[in-house]
Amino acid sequence: MPLSSADIKKLRQQLFAMLVFPVVVIGMFLLFISFVFKDFKNSFAGDTVVLYVFIGFCLFFFGIIAYMIGTTAIDLRRGIKHRISGKITDKRLNVQTTGGGSGTGGKTRTTRQYYLYVDDEEFSVDYREYAKVKVGMDVVMDRAPKSGKTLNLEILAQSDSEQITSPNNEGRRFLEKRIPHTRYTPKDFEALKRIWHAALKRRLFLAAPFVSVGILLLISGFWGFAVLLFPLWMVPLYQTYKLFVAHRNYRRDKFSAHKKGIAALVEDKLTITSNRKSNTNNIRTTHGTLTVNTVLYDKISVGDGITIFKTQFGNTPISVWTMDEEEFYLM
């Protein structure tokens, strides 16, 4: 399809931004060098390795910029776009964290990349398009063929979860369904124990660094310094309080031996991938977001009615009961 005037405007704006970006980077770098080094040439004199590394980095950086500029220019010259239509079958958020090591001074940089799956085919999009749609929606998406930029995204049909707004809808009736408290099974007691162990590990992990620093200061004889840094002691004290609450809820739940069920509808689905953490599958329901295993994630669809079983004390999700009368534990 030919590019519209709005599409051409978007591509020109992107091209202008990519042309300005390297100029700004060069200006900031030269300004930094002028403050740090009086003579840029003499600063690298005799250090050929550093100079070659610097030149290599510049070539790599500007090579990427040149490629992006070239792809956008080709799209403008060809004047065509690709139209993709279909149903959103999945969404993925990719979180990439770099740095954080000793060589970077402890600084980290996190970037997020957003992907939509249209009829199981993956497309990279901006956050605006990513947040606009839900799994199950029928969409039409216009993309520049070379640069891959999303020029327009229109929703043709709402997902099943949007239909719950109707007061006479079956989903509304499902949400009003009252689920009686259910007695714990042996698997529920095991899940309850896993929840307590997870809370214990998390609280100890958060408190350990501050406790270690405090103990080292006391052992080293820096009593006054330890007193001066008294706000640091608030962190382990707070974690101890939260641990006490979690243990109290654990004992009360074991004694009550009953869990409560809440009817909910699945509104959206999302997969989160990361280079630092394990991948997670999230489902967003009318009663909050749940992290589930891959089997449950693939089994349920947007608009499905589920029952979320939670502890009576602490309101912690234990398991999910599907429409096929299968129970999946979350811990």
C-alpha positions as CSV (number, residue, x, y, z in Angstrom):
1,M,0.0,0.0,0.0
2,P,1.2,3.6,-0.6
3,L,2.3,5.7,2.3
4,S,-0.2,8.3,3.5
5,S,0.8,11.9,4.3
6,A,0.6,11.0,8.0
7,D,2.9,8.0,7.5
8,I,5.4,10.2,5.6
9,K,5.3,12.7,8.4
10,K,6.1,10.1,11.0
11,L,9.0,8.7,9.0
12,R,10.4,12.1,8.4
13,Q,10.2,12.9,12.1
14,Q,12.0,9.7,12.9
15,L,14.7,10.4,10.3
16,F,15.2,13.9,11.7
17,A,15.6,12.6,15.2
18,M,18.2,10.1,14.1
19,L,20.1,12.8,12.2
20,V,20.2,15.1,15.2
21,F,21.0,12.4,17.8
22,P,24.7,11.7,16.7
23,V,25.3,15.5,16.5
24,V,24.2,15.9,20.0
25,V,26.2,12.9,21.2
26,I,29.4,14.2,19.5
27,G,28.8,17.7,21.0
28,M,28.4,16.3,24.5
29,F,31.5,14.1,24.2
30,L,33.7,16.9,22.9
31,L,32.4,19.2,25.7
32,F,33.2,16.5,28.3
33,I,36.7,16.0,26.8
34,S,37.4,19.8,26.9
35,F,36.6,19.8,30.6
36,V,38.6,16.7,31.5
37,F,41.5,17.0,29.1
38,K,43.1,20.3,28.0
39,D,44.6,18.6,24.9
40,F,42.6,15.7,23.4
41,K,45.4,14.6,21.1
42,N,48.0,14.5,23.9
43,S,45.7,12.8,26.3
44,F,45.9,9.6,24.2
45,A,49.5,10.0,23.1
46,G,51.5,6.9,23.6
47,D,48.4,4.8,24.3
48,T,47.6,3.2,20.9
49,V,45.3,0.5,22.4
50,V,43.0,3.1,24.0
51,L,42.9,5.1,20.8
52,Y,42.0,2.0,18.7
53,V,39.3,1.0,21.1
54,F,37.9,4.5,21.0
55,I,37.9,4.5,17.2
56,G,36.3,1.0,17.1
57,F,33.5,2.1,19.4
58,C,32.8,5.2,17.3
59,L,32.7,3.2,14.1
60,F,30.3,0.6,15.7
61,F,28.1,3.3,17.2
62,F,27.8,5.4,14.0
63,G,27.4,2.3,11.9
64,I,24.2,1.4,13.8
65,I,22.9,5.0,13.4
66,A,23.8,5.0,9.7
67,Y,22.0,1.7,9.2
68,M,18.8,3.1,10.9
69,I,19.0,6.2,8.9
70,G,19.4,4.2,5.7
71,T,16.4,1.9,6.4
72,T,14.1,4.9,7.1
73,A,15.3,6.7,4.0
74,I,14.6,3.6,1.9
75,D,11.1,3.4,3.2
76,L,10.5,7.1,2.3
77,R,11.9,6.6,-1.2
78,R,9.9,3.5,-1.9
79,G,6.7,5.0,-0.5
80,I,5.0,1.8,0.4
81,K,3.9,0.1,3.6
82,H,2.8,-3.3,4.7
83,R,-0.7,-3.9,6.3
84,I,-1.0,-6.7,8.7
85,S,-4.4,-7.8,10.1
86,G,-5.3,-10.5,12.6
87,K,-5.8,-11.3,16.2
88,I,-3.4,-10.5,19.1
89,T,-2.4,-13.9,20.3
90,D,0.2,-12.9,22.9
91,K,2.3,-10.0,24.3
92,R,5.9,-10.0,25.4
93,L,8.0,-7.5,27.4
94,N,11.7,-8.0,27.1
95,V,13.8,-6.4,29.9
96,Q,17.5,-6.1,29.3
97,T,19.8,-4.9,32.1
98,T,23.4,-4.0,31.5
99,G,26.2,-2.9,33.8
100,G,26.2,-3.3,37.5
101,G,29.6,-4.9,37.7
102,S,32.8,-3.6,39.3
103,G,34.0,-2.2,36.0
104,T,31.0,0.1,35.6
105,G,31.0,1.6,39.1
106,G,27.8,-0.3,40.1
107,K,25.6,1.6,37.6
108,T,23.0,-0.3,35.7
109,R,21.0,0.5,32.6
110,T,17.6,-1.1,31.9
111,T,15.9,-1.1,28.5
112,R,12.5,-2.4,27.7
113,Q,11.4,-3.8,24.3
114,Y,7.8,-4.4,23.5
115,Y,6.4,-7.1,21.2
116,L,3.0,-8.1,19.9
117,Y,2.0,-11.4,18.4
118,V,-0.5,-11.1,15.6
119,D,-1.7,-14.6,14.7
120,D,1.4,-16.0,16.4
121,E,3.8,-13.8,14.4
122,E,6.0,-11.5,16.4
123,F,6.3,-7.7,15.8
124,S,8.3,-5.1,17.7
125,V,6.2,-2.1,18.6
126,D,6.4,1.0,20.8
127,Y,4.9,1.1,24.3
128,R,2.0,3.2,23.1
129,E,0.8,0.4,20.7
130,Y,1.8,-2.3,23.3
131,A,-0.4,-0.7,26.0
132,K,-3.2,0.0,23.6
133,V,-4.2,-3.6,22.8
134,K,-5.1,-6.7,24.7
135,V,-4.8,-10.4,23.8
136,G,-7.8,-11.5,21.8
137,M,-8.3,-8.1,20.0
138,D,-8.6,-8.0,16.2
139,V,-6.3,-5.4,14.9
140,V,-5.0,-3.8,11.6
141,M,-1.3,-2.7,11.8
142,D,0.6,-0.6,9.2
143,R,4.4,-1.0,9.2
144,A,7.3,0.4,7.2
145,P,8.8,-2.7,5.5
146,K,12.5,-1.8,5.9
147,S,12.8,0.0,9.2
148,G,10.0,-2.0,10.8
149,K,8.4,1.1,12.4
150,T,4.7,0.8,13.3
151,L,2.9,3.6,11.4
152,N,-0.6,2.9,12.6
153,L,-2.5,0.4,14.8
154,E,-6.3,0.2,14.7
155,I,-8.5,-2.0,16.9
156,L,-11.3,-3.7,14.9
157,A,-12.9,-5.8,17.6
158,Q,-12.6,-5.8,21.4
159,S,-11.3,-8.9,23.3
160,D,-13.8,-11.0,25.2
161,S,-12.8,-9.3,28.5
162,E,-14.2,-6.0,27.3
163,Q,-17.7,-7.5,27.1
164,I,-18.0,-7.7,30.9
165,T,-19.2,-4.1,31.0
166,S,-22.6,-5.2,29.9
167,P,-24.9,-5.7,33.0
168,N,-26.6,-8.7,31.3
169,N,-23.5,-10.4,30.2
170,E,-22.6,-13.9,31.2
171,G,-19.2,-12.6,32.5
172,R,-21.0,-10.2,34.8
173,R,-23.0,-13.0,36.3
174,F,-19.9,-15.1,36.8
175,L,-18.3,-12.2,38.7
176,E,-21.3,-12.0,41.0
177,K,-21.0,-15.7,41.8
178,R,-20.5,-16.5,45.5
179,I,-17.9,-19.2,46.2
180,P,-18.0,-20.8,49.6
181,H,-14.8,-21.3,51.7
182,T,-13.1,-24.6,50.9
183,R,-11.2,-26.8,53.3
184,Y,-7.5,-27.2,52.7
185,T,-6.2,-30.3,51.0
186,P,-2.7,-31.8,51.6
187,K,-1.5,-29.9,48.5
188,D,-2.9,-26.7,49.9
189,F,-0.9,-27.2,53.1
190,E,2.2,-27.8,51.0
191,A,1.6,-24.6,49.0
192,L,1.1,-22.7,52.2
193,K,4.4,-23.9,53.5
194,R,6.1,-22.9,50.2
195,I,4.6,-19.4,50.6
196,W,6.0,-19.1,54.1
197,H,9.4,-20.2,53.0
198,A,9.4,-17.8,50.1
199,A,8.5,-14.9,52.4
200,L,11.2,-16.0,54.9
201,K,13.9,-16.0,52.2
202,R,12.9,-12.7,50.7
203,R,12.9,-10.9,54.1
204,L,16.2,-12.3,55.1
205,F,17.7,-11.4,51.7
206,L,16.6,-7.8,52.1
207,A,17.7,-7.4,55.7
208,A,21.1,-9.3,55.4
209,P,23.2,-6.5,53.8
210,F,22.2,-3.9,56.4
211,V,22.7,-6.4,59.3
212,S,26.1,-7.3,58.0
213,V,27.2,-3.7,57.7
214,G,26.0,-3.0,61.3
215,I,27.8,-6.1,62.7
216,L,31.0,-5.1,61.0
217,L,30.9,-1.6,62.4
218,L,30.3,-2.9,65.9
219,I,33.1,-5.5,65.7
220,S,35.5,-2.9,64.3
221,G,34.7,-0.6,67.3
222,F,32.9,2.1,65.3
223,W,30.1,2.4,67.8
224,G,29.6,6.1,67.2
225,F,29.4,5.6,63.5
226,A,26.9,2.8,63.9
227,V,24.7,5.1,66.0
228,L,25.1,7.9,63.5
229,L,23.8,5.6,60.8
230,F,20.7,4.6,62.8
231,P,18.3,5.1,59.9
232,L,19.9,2.0,58.3
233,W,18.7,-0.1,61.2
234,M,15.1,0.7,60.2
235,V,15.4,-1.6,57.2
236,P,16.1,-4.8,59.1
237,L,13.6,-3.8,61.8
238,Y,10.9,-3.3,59.1
239,Q,11.8,-6.6,57.5
240,T,11.6,-8.3,60.9
241,Y,8.1,-6.9,61.4
242,K,7.0,-8.1,58.0
243,L,8.4,-11.5,58.7
244,F,6.5,-11.6,62.0
245,V,3.3,-10.7,60.2
246,A,3.9,-13.4,57.5
247,H,4.6,-16.1,60.2
248,R,1.5,-15.1,62.2
249,N,-0.7,-15.3,59.0
250,Y,0.9,-18.7,58.2
251,R,0.0,-20.1,61.6
252,R,-3.5,-18.7,61.5
253,D,-4.1,-20.1,58.1
254,K,-2.9,-23.5,59.2
255,F,-5.2,-23.4,62.1
256,S,-8.3,-22.2,60.1
257,A,-7.5,-24.8,57.4
258,H,-9.9,-23.1,54.9
259,K,-9.3,-21.0,51.8
260,K,-11.6,-18.4,50.2
261,G,-12.5,-18.4,46.5
262,I,-12.9,-15.3,44.3
263,A,-14.5,-15.4,40.9
264,A,-12.5,-13.5,38.3
265,L,-12.2,-13.0,34.5
266,V,-9.0,-13.0,32.6
267,E,-8.5,-9.6,31.0
268,D,-5.0,-9.9,29.4
269,K,-1.9,-12.0,29.2
270,L,1.7,-11.1,29.1
271,T,5.1,-12.8,29.0
272,I,8.1,-11.1,30.5
273,T,11.6,-12.2,29.4
274,S,14.9,-10.9,30.9
275,N,18.6,-11.4,30.8
276,R,18.9,-11.2,34.5
277,K,15.8,-13.0,35.8
278,S,13.9,-16.1,34.8
279,N,11.1,-15.6,32.3
280,T,7.6,-15.2,33.8
281,N,4.0,-15.6,32.5
282,N,1.5,-13.1,33.9
283,I,-2.2,-13.0,33.5
284,R,-4.2,-9.9,34.4
285,T,-7.6,-10.5,36.0
286,T,-10.4,-8.5,37.4
287,H,-8.8,-9.2,40.8
288,G,-5.2,-8.3,40.1
289,T,-2.2,-9.8,38.2
290,L,-1.0,-13.4,38.8
291,T,2.2,-15.0,37.9
292,V,1.5,-18.5,36.6
293,N,3.3,-21.5,35.0
294,T,3.5,-22.1,31.3
295,V,0.9,-24.8,31.3
296,L,-1.8,-22.6,32.8
297,Y,-0.7,-19.6,30.7
298,D,-1.2,-21.6,27.5
299,K,-4.4,-23.2,28.7
300,I,-6.5,-20.1,29.5
301,S,-7.7,-17.4,27.2
302,V,-8.8,-13.8,27.6
303,G,-12.4,-13.7,28.8
304,D,-12.2,-17.1,30.6
305,G,-13.8,-17.3,34.0
306,I,-11.5,-18.6,36.8
307,T,-11.6,-19.0,40.5
308,I,-8.7,-17.6,42.5
309,F,-8.2,-19.3,45.9
310,K,-6.5,-17.1,48.5
311,T,-5.5,-17.5,52.1
312,Q,-8.0,-16.1,54.6
313,F,-5.2,-14.2,56.4
314,G,-2.8,-12.2,54.3
315,N,-5.0,-12.6,51.2
316,T,-2.2,-14.4,49.3
317,P,-3.2,-16.3,46.1
318,I,-2.7,-20.1,46.5
319,S,-4.2,-21.6,43.3
320,V,-6.3,-21.1,40.3
321,W,-9.4,-23.2,39.4
322,T,-10.1,-23.2,35.7
323,M,-13.4,-23.7,33.8
324,D,-12.2,-27.2,33.0
325,E,-12.2,-28.0,36.8
326,E,-8.5,-28.2,37.0
327,E,-6.5,-26.6,39.8
328,F,-3.1,-25.0,39.3
329,Y,-1.0,-24.0,42.3
330,L,0.9,-20.7,42.0
331,M,3.7,-21.6,44.4
